[in-house]
Amino acid sequence: MHQLKWGVAFALATVLTLPMAQAEDEALSAFEMRADTNGDNKVSYEEFKAAYEARMKARFERLDINSDGFVDFKEEKIAKQKQEAKVAAKEEELREEIRKEFSEERKRRKRHFFKYQ
């Protein structure tokens, strides 16, 4: 039973972190290739710099809630809470998916067990 709990914990940790890391890598690669503005399938430093400057400006504007040109502690705190809420919602969605899969597996095993009694 103890091994099962550790196995479930490991599976949950893997399911929660691996897809996020892969998605981040794929998103970064896609973002970097969108930075290729001249279509030569290469990203120059200037293209890279321009793309990240645009991305940083957009991020700053999202953080600057009152549009005063500054990000103060309250705005940063609100942005952090929003991000934490997004992450928590995604984690709960993944947990629910895992619960559903375990429940279906449990039902399948019960049917199999009683079939051979």
MODELLER restraints for C-alpha pairs under 7 A, 6 or more apart:
rsr = mdl.restraints
at = mdl.atoms
rsr.add(forms.Gaussian(group=physical.xy_distance, feature=features.Distance(at['CA:16:A'], at['CA:91:A']), mean=6.78, stdev=0.5))
rsr.add(forms.Gaussian(group=physical.xy_distance, feature=features.Distance(at['CA:16:A'], at['CA:94:A']), mean=6.94, stdev=0.5))
rsr.add(forms.Gaussian(group=physical.xy_distance, feature=features.Distance(at['CA:33:A'], at['CA:43:A']), mean=6.88, stdev=0.5))
rsr.add(forms.Gaussian(group=physical.xy_distance, feature=features.Distance(at['CA:35:A'], at['CA:43:A']), mean=6.49, stdev=0.5))
rsr.add(forms.Gaussian(group=physical.xy_distance, feature=features.Distance(at['CA:35:A'], at['CA:47:A']), mean=5.70, stdev=0.5))
rsr.add(forms.Gaussian(group=physical.xy_distance, feature=features.Distance(at['CA:35:A'], at['CA:48:A']), mean=5.96, stdev=0.5))
rsr.add(forms.Gaussian(group=physical.xy_distance, feature=features.Distance(at['CA:35:A'], at['CA:51:A']), mean=5.52, stdev=0.5))
rsr.add(forms.Gaussian(group=physical.xy_distance, feature=features.Distance(at['CA:36:A'], at['CA:42:A']), mean=6.17, stdev=0.5))
rsr.add(forms.Gaussian(group=physical.xy_distance, feature=features.Distance(at['CA:36:A'], at['CA:43:A']), mean=5.00, stdev=0.5))
rsr.add(forms.Gaussian(group=physical.xy_distance, feature=features.Distance(at['CA:36:A'], at['CA:47:A']), mean=6.27, stdev=0.5))
rsr.add(forms.Gaussian(group=physical.xy_distance, feature=features.Distance(at['CA:37:A'], at['CA:47:A']), mean=6.74, stdev=0.5))
rsr.add(forms.Gaussian(group=physical.xy_distance, feature=features.Distance(at['CA:63:A'], at['CA:71:A']), mean=6.40, stdev=0.5))
rsr.add(forms.Gaussian(group=physical.xy_distance, feature=features.Distance(at['CA:63:A'], at['CA:75:A']), mean=6.23, stdev=0.5))
rsr.add(forms.Gaussian(group=physical.xy_distance, feature=features.Distance(at['CA:63:A'], at['CA:76:A']), mean=6.41, stdev=0.5))
rsr.add(forms.Gaussian(group=physical.xy_distance, feature=features.Distance(at['CA:63:A'], at['CA:79:A']), mean=6.16, stdev=0.5))
rsr.add(forms.Gaussian(group=physical.xy_distance, feature=features.Distance(at['CA:64:A'], at['CA:70:A']), mean=6.19, stdev=0.5))
rsr.add(forms.Gaussian(group=physical.xy_distance, feature=features.Distance(at['CA:64:A'], at['CA:71:A']), mean=5.12, stdev=0.5))
rsr.add(forms.Gaussian(group=physical.xy_distance, feature=features.Distance(at['CA:64:A'], at['CA:75:A']), mean=6.47, stdev=0.5))
rsr.add(forms.Gaussian(group=physical.xy_distance, feature=features.Distance(at['CA:65:A'], at['CA:75:A']), mean=6.26, stdev=0.5))
